[in-house]
Structures are given as C-alpha cells and as structure tokens.
Amino acid sequence: MNISRTSQDFLDLPLPTYSTSGSAGMDVHAAITESVQIPAGGVAMIPTALSMALPAGLECQVRSRSGLAAKHGVFTLNSPGTIDSDYRGEIKVILANFGTLPFTIHRGDRIAQLVVARYETVTWNEVSTLDETERGAGGFGSTGISHT
C-alpha cells in the first residue's frame, strides 16, 4: 500500500510500524513542532504528516493506544476512526483527555494505532418485517452482566 509524507519537516519520524511481530496495530507518531498540552477534559487534533492510498475494500482504523488510555486517560475520540479508501488527505488523530491531569504530547510521541481491515459494501433490501431471533429487540443490558 502507498503512504506519503505531507511535510518534509517530519522526515525523521518513522512511518507507521508494528511494535512486535504479533501486533495488529501500527503505531503512528505525532508530527508537531511544538508540544501540545491537552487539559483534563480537553480534546486536540494531532497531525501525523502522513496520507495513504488504500485499495477499495480496505479501511484504516485509528484506535487508542492501551498504555495512554490505562495510564493517562487519553483516548482517540471517535474510536475507531475510519480512513476510507478514497481519502487522500493528511491523517490526523483526535485525542481526548479523560484523565484528571493535563497531558502533553511531544514531537514523535506514539499517539494512536492504525489497523488496516477489510469491509463489505452492502445494498439494503427494505422489508416490512424482520425474521425472529431469540434475542429479538432486547438491547442495552438485556442479557444481564452476571455469568450465572
């Protein structure tokens, strides 16, 4: 797949990479010249200085990094975000700080994961009723939380 840098100012930052041989997500880095502080309860859009071209039938999902979420309360908002196969603009990551302290992003920090996944395009067939299932219309907690 093709990837392109949108700025020559960040050639020192690595392309998205897998941290281990079993990783599903590739780490993506903050392409910023000055640190960005996200206050508790705040949101910031962090550029990556990257754009990509995906074949039809693939999307790139932008997901939180578990360490940022667990240790600092920093999540990617709208997660997973979707980079569509026909999008050619710069990838930016929306980070939200749900922690109690400000969090600072520095140039080159690993801020999110990218997961490339297949998807299906569907055509809807409108009907007056749907087939019956055991669950039916039960939702939002209808199956309970206990394992017994």
Beta strands, then each sheet from edge to edge (+ up, - down):
strand 1: 2-5
strand 2: 17-18
strand 3: 26-29
strand 4: 36-38
strand 5: 43-47
strand 6: 50-53
strand 7: 58-63
strand 8: 74-76
strand 9: 81-83
strand 10: 92-97
strand 11: 103-105
strand 12: 110-118
sheet 1: 1+ 6-
sheet 2: 2+ 3- 12+ 7- 9+
sheet 3: 4+ 11-
sheet 4: 5+ 10- 8+
end
